[in-house]
Amino acid sequence: MKDQNSFRQMIRAFAILSGVGIYIAVVILICLYLGNLADNFFDLDGRGKLIGIFCAFPIAFYSIYRQLKRGDFF
């Protein structure tokens, strides 16, 4: 019984961490796309994409922190 409970906890943790990884990737892609739009509109020579990537990480990590704190992943 204990082994079965441990296995369920392991699967649950894997599902949560997989979801977090996918969430971070999606936020990075969205910010990269918005940076590309800004890059094309303002002619920033690639700096818009870089700014988009640097803005994506704090946004993603703060959002994940809030969701974990509220318990939305469980």
Protein Blocks (a to p, Z undefined) as FASTA:
>chain_A
ZZmmmmmmmmmmmmmmmmmmmmmmmmmmmmmmmmmmmmmmnonnomlmmmmmmmmmmmmm
mmmmmmmmnopmZZ
